[in-house]
Amino acid sequence: MTLDMDKSSHKIGLAANIAMVRERLKKACLEAGRPLEEITLTAVSKTQALEKIEQALELGLNVFGENKVQEAASKWPMLRKTHKNIELRLIGPLQTNKAKQALGLFDVIETLDREKLAAALAKEIAKGAPSIPLLVQVNTGEEPQKSGIDPRRAVDFVKYCQQHYGLNVVGLMCIPPANESPSPHFALLAKLARRAGLREISMGMSGDYDIAAQLGATHVRIGSAIFGERI
Ligand SMILES: *Cc1c(COP(=O)(O)O)cnc(C)c1O
């Protein structure tokens, strides 16, 4: 009984968080003159327990982001058995030796960030792995410790992945530097996506998704504003 009450109060909290995020997105879209339907809410479920993710599914969320292949593999094949129409997106770095597993597990990979990975993905696809949509991660802040393609090389890299490797590149993603205003980074990513002729722009997290929505995001990746602070 106590446990059930606890569960349902968590679900109410989750529902309130989702409603709040949707409301802020709606307001940002209104201000930017964009239809809300242009923006997909990706719920970032990394580190979250199965039970909480199940509640999010029951509340109608169906697009999720995970940042680790192993963790996603331990949670999502099970969840997919009971819930249909889930879209699972990899938003964390991918090692080449996990390319095959990632192509089988995710619906979209957002973190194509180097040529070696493009080659590894193409090799697995040639051997029969599904050719899923990919986003190129751009290091808009040119931070040495951060993965991603240099913004000056991004458009050429996209073309190379498409033409040389035959990869299904559909968009760009970025994670702006932590201690800077994100706006110039979001504006740059949107500009590069337009130049490369790509439809998906993945940017904006819990602290700045409304700014990203105003600057052209098609996908916002939101963890803590939905699920609460991660432990
Ligand atoms: C964890 C993570 C997020 C979500 O971060 P929040 O601040 O909790 O919304 C978004 N994108 C990436 C790449 C992440 O690793």
The ligand as a MOL file (V3000), in Angstrom:
LIG
                    3D

  0  0  0     0  0            999 V3000
M  V30 BEGIN CTAB
M  V30 COUNTS 15 15 0 0 0
M  V30 BEGIN ATOM
M  V30 1 C 22.6530 13.8660 -19.9880 0
M  V30 2 C 22.5270 14.4960 -21.3260 0
M  V30 3 C 21.4450 15.3270 -21.6350 0
M  V30 4 C 20.3590 15.7200 -20.6330 0
M  V30 5 O 20.8760 16.5810 -19.6760 0
M  V30 6 P 19.8990 17.3440 -18.6370 0
M  V30 7 O 20.6550 18.5660 -18.2700 0
M  V30 8 O 19.6670 16.4150 -17.5080 0
M  V30 9 O 18.6450 17.6570 -19.3740 0
M  V30 10 C 21.3660 15.8280 -22.9220 0
M  V30 11 N 22.2870 15.5310 -23.8620 0
M  V30 12 C 23.3450 14.7360 -23.5980 0
M  V30 13 C 24.3150 14.4540 -24.6740 0
M  V30 14 C 23.4920 14.1920 -22.3260 0
M  V30 15 O 24.5530 13.4010 -22.0800 0
M  V30 END ATOM
M  V30 BEGIN BOND
M  V30 1 1 1 2
M  V30 2 1 2 3
M  V30 3 2 2 14
M  V30 4 1 3 4
M  V30 5 2 3 10
M  V30 6 1 4 5
M  V30 7 1 5 6
M  V30 8 2 6 7
M  V30 9 1 6 8
M  V30 10 1 6 9
M  V30 11 1 10 11
M  V30 12 2 11 12
M  V30 13 1 12 13
M  V30 14 1 12 14
M  V30 15 1 14 15
M  V30 END BOND
M  V30 END CTAB
M  END
